[in-house]
Amino acid sequence: MEKESSLKLEFEIFWPYLSERARRIVAAARAMTLGYGGVSLMSRVTGLSRATIMKGIKEIKGGKAHLEPDKVRKPGG
């Protein structure tokens, strides 16, 4: 529980400054580092759905998380 409350505080600080896409990627990356239960924990902490976080994990693993600087969407998006 302590881990969850400290993560919540951490994310409350910088969450408003992130785009929707950046939120998904950051939550996914943190879930990956947390290991088992990380997706569920990050879903509770961030309010993002588990499906959204899983989408972010797929983007990271597939090499699709990187965009050119100052771009929010991939070309054609």
Secondary structure, DSSP 8 states (H G I E B T S, - for coil): -HHHHHHHHHHHHHGGGS-HHHHHHHHHHHHHHH-TTHHHHHHHHH---HHHHHHHHHHHHTT-S---TT-SS-TT-
